[in-house]
Amino acid sequence: MPLNTSPVRRDIDYLRRRVKPRPAPVAQAEMNAPAAAAPAAPTAPAASSTGLTLGGSQSAAPASPSAPPAAPSTGLTLGGSPSAAPASPSAAPASPSTPPTTRPAAAPSTPQPFPAPTAEEVRVLDDETPLVRLDPRQSAIGSLIVGGATAIVWETVELVTGVATADGVDGTPVTTPGNRPLLGFDGGDAILALRHVHLLRRALFVGTPGHPLTVQLFDGESFAAADETGAAPVVSLLRIGSRLELRLEPLPAEIPLQTLLQQFGFEPTPYVVAREPRRR
């Protein structure tokens, strides 16, 4: 704050300049006077020790009269001088050693399927190339259309089995949430709704002797399955995860449909027609 050096006006009686009071000067004599010697404090008798003391010096300065006398030692004392100052509270305790971090065990990897030809690489399923594997996109979009089939067999993930032929259906049909058959005939072709393929576990497509089966996909890819011996071609379909595999099965020339179902382990599930309860 700047110092006000303007003079005090004497012509105005009611105005006064406030002057900050200053402390009174200390007398030079009081500053130079020697301080009176304080009387020596009486020496307190040393506390008797009743045990073994190990450590620093015992010739500590006597305590002031206002301090309470030290309690007598009744046991073994280890360490430095009893008059040593306690550790500073600001000293931080040593941090405990961090245990070594262990990495979690890696999750077991899913085994990859063995290499198989794709629908783009195969035109005909025969004895040399009996297997084709569809990719996840081809296995889940649109419909799988099989031409030339005379009988189809299905088994769902709930082990519900059924057979469909030109004469009718044997076993339990499976419908999708849209009230459409999961697998059935439409215009002479067997059609599998791939949108609900997660409900299907496996299937069989049985053809006519001397005539191949044709398979069409939504993206325009197609291939055929023909038996070189002249027997009825049989193509098995198996869902593995998100992929579909189709295989041409080698079978004898003449085999009844019931025997074919037994060889592949299919047993039609009895169909129970749901009826509403009778009301009285």
QUIQUI-V44741 format. One record per helix or strand of 2 or more residues. SS is the DSSP state (h for helix, s for strand). FROM is the first residue (numbers start at 1). LEN is the number of residues. Records with the same first field share a line. If there is no record, write none. Layout:
SS->FROM-LEN / FROM-LEN
This chain:
h->28-5 / 194-6 / 257-7
s->124-2 / 131-3 / 143-5 / 151-6 / 161-5 / 168-4 / 183-4 / 189-5 / 200-7 / 213-4 / 222-4 / 234-7 / 243-7
